[in-house]
Structure formats: structure tokens, C-alpha cells
Amino acid sequence: MQRNPMLPKSTVSHLTQFALRLQAHVRAWLWTGVMAIGLSFTLAGLSRADTPLPAARDLQSSAAQAASRHQPLVVMFSLPGCTYCERLRKSTYQWLVKDGYMVQQVEMEPDNRLLGFDGKPTTGKALAQKYGVQLAPTVLFLGPGGREVADRLVGAGQPDFYQAFVDRALKEGAARLGAHQEAPGRSQASWAPVGGGRSKASA
């Protein structure tokens, strides 16, 4: 601070110290604000994080394991950033996993490498093309060899009907796999209203 010749030296010294303290407080306040903003963005990012589903790695093995339980292998074809995919993962398919169903996700990307139903290397994009999947989310109910054993669910539609489509597909798949008993039940309390979807027949 430049000294004013009209002010006593002691006054100038006090003003200088005050200015330095004020500057330090302003810096601390600004830093606190920056940290708070950063934390809010971090928390917001965590709240929007995708709900995880097991990634498909060996479809031949997974389909055989599901069939041994008299269940179809449930495969969701998804894309990064797909809002409807996340809604279905969160409201429906994570609960199927917890209830013991084999549910796996295939990202329709050329760099997503996995083993197909023939045990040979393939990619998520190639697998989607093989099944004629053009829209995310698309959910297939598959048996050994990769054959579809129930109507696929394509896209996102009316939330009120999606749960019924899933139930029907699971029962139909179990029946076609030769099960003489109902597919494993799920906890009704664990089901949240579903984000949407439709069967191939109702599209």
C-alpha cells in the first residue's frame, strides 16, 4: 500500500495490515466456494451414475447356466448414455439379478469384445447386427445356442405395461426351455414402477 503523506505512519501500518487480512479472508472465502461447487458437481455425478448390470463376457456359458435353472438368459442391448436403458436397469433388471435371474448387458460397440453363443470371439456391435437390434434398449430372452425363447422387448413405452411383458417373457422362456414349474418369483416389494418398454408384438 502506498503511503499517504497526510496520514501518520502508524495509521498507514494498521491499514496495510487490515488490507492484508481482508485479502486473506477473501481468498479463503473464494476457495471455500470453489470447493463447495466442486463437491456439488461430484455428488450430482454420483447420483446420475449408471446402475450396473453384469457385462456379457461368455454368452455360451451364461446361456447354459441359465438353462440349467430353467430360465432364459436375459440380454439387454444398450448404448453409452442411453437414458431409457438406465431407467430400465434401475427399475427392473437390477431386481431380476437380485432375484437370481441371469441378466447381462451388451454394449453395442465395436470395441466391446465378448464370446458369442458359439464360443467364438465377437463384438457387441456384430452381435446386435446378427439379431437385427437397431434400438437401445432392446432386451432378448435367449436359450442355449442363442435362440430366442420369448418375445423381445424393444425400446421404451408405457411404464404400466412393461412389468407384465417381462413376466410373460420369463414364463414363456421357462416353458420353452422345458420347465414344468413356474419361473423363480421375485419380491413384489422390490419392484419399482418401470421406466418403459414394449414387446415386439406390441410395438
N, C-alpha and C positions, 0 to 999 in steps of 0.2 A: 504494500500500500504506500503510495506517495504521500509524504508528509505535507500537511497544510501548515504554512508558516504562521498562521493565526492561531493554531491550536498548541497547547502545551505538549511537551514530549510525552508525558505520562498518559495523556488522553489518546494520543496517536497510538501508543503501545497497546492500550486497552482495546481500541477499535480494531487494531490489527489482530489481536488475539480473538476478539469476537468474530471477525470475518473468517478466520481460520476454523473456529469451532462450527460456525454456520455452514461452511463449505463441507466439513466432515460429516455433519448431520445430513446435509442434502445428498451427499454421496451414499451414505448408509441407507437413506430412505429410497433412493433410486435403485440400489442393489436389492433391497427387500422387495420392491415392486417387481423387478425383473425375475427374481426367484419365484415369487408368487404366480406370475403369469406362466412361467415355465412349468411349474408344478401343475397348474390347472390344465395345461395342454397335455401333460403326461397322463393325468388322471382321465381326461377325456379320451385319450387314445386307448387306455386300458379298458374303458367302458365300452369302446366300439370294437375291441379285439374280436376276431372271428372265434366262433365256437368250434373247438377241434372235433374232427371225426377221424377215425383211423384211415390212413392213406393206403390205398391198394398197392400191394407190392408183388404178391404171387396169387393171381386170381384162380388158378387151377387148384392150388392147395386150399384157399379160402372157400371155394365153392364145395369142395369135397367135405370140408369140416362142417359147413352149414348143413349140407345134405345129411350128414350123419346125425344131426339134431332134428331132422325132418323140417328144416327151414330153407327157404330160398336165401341166396346171398343178395343182400340189398346194396346196390351200387348207385351212388349219386354222382352224376357228371356235373362238374362245377367249373367256374372260371374265377380267377382272382378279382376281388372287388364286386362280386355278384351279390347284390342286396337281397334278392329273393332267395338265393342259396343259403345265405346266413340266417334268414328268417326261418327257413325250414329246418336247418341244422339245430337251431336253438329251440324251436317249439316242438319238434317232432323227433328227429332222428337221433339226437343225443339220448333221448329217453329209451329208444329202441336198443341202443347199445347197452345202456344200464340194465335193461330187462333181459339181456342175454342174446340178442339177435346179432348176426354178423352183418354189420353195416360198414361200408367202406366208401371212400371218396376218390374219384378220379378227376384230376385237373386236366382239362382238355388242352394241354400244352405240348408242343413238340419236344421239349426238354424234360418232360415228366416220364421217366423210364420205369417200366414195370414188366412183370412176366404175365403173359396172356393166359387164356384158358387152355391153350395147347402147350403151355410151359415154355414158350419161346419169347424172347425179348420183344417188346413193342413199346409204344408211347401212348400217352393219354389222347393225343390228337388222332393217331391212327385207330385207336380203339373206338373213339367217338364216330369216326367215319365209317368203320365197319358196321356199327349198329345204326347208322343213319341219324345220329344225335346231332341236332343243329341248334338246340336251345338249352341254355342253362337257367334253372336246374332241370335235368331230366333224371328220373330215378327208374332203374331197371331191377326186376326181381328175377334172379338167374339161378339155374341149376347147374349140375356138372356138365362140362363141355361148353358152358356159356349160353345154353339155350334159355330163352325167356319162358318162364313158367307162370306168369301173370301179366296183366295189362300194365304197361309202363305208365308212369305219372310224368306228364310233360308240363313244364312251366309253372306259373303261379296263378291260381284262380280264386275261387271263393273259399275263405277260411272255414266256413261252416261245414263244408263237404269233404275236405281233404283227409280228415281223420278216418272217415268211412272208407274212402278209397284205399288208404293204407291197410286198414283192417281186412278189407276184401282181398287185396292183393296178397297179403300174407297167408290168409286161409286158402286161397286158390293155389298159391305156390306150394303150400304144405300138402294139399290134396294131390297135386300133380307129381309131387315127389314121393307119393305112396304112403303118406302118413295117415293113420287111421284114428288119429286123435287131434284135437284142436291144437293149433299152434300155441306156443307158450304165451300166457297172458301178460299184460303189462299193468302196472299200477295205475289205476284210473286217476289217483290223486296227483300223479306226477305229470299228467298231460296238461299242457297249457294250450290255449287257443292257437290253432295252426295258422301259419303265415299264408298259405295258399298253394294251389296246385290243381291239376286235373288229370284224370286218366286219359289214356289215348282214345278210348271210346267216347269220352265226353268232350273232347277238345273241339 
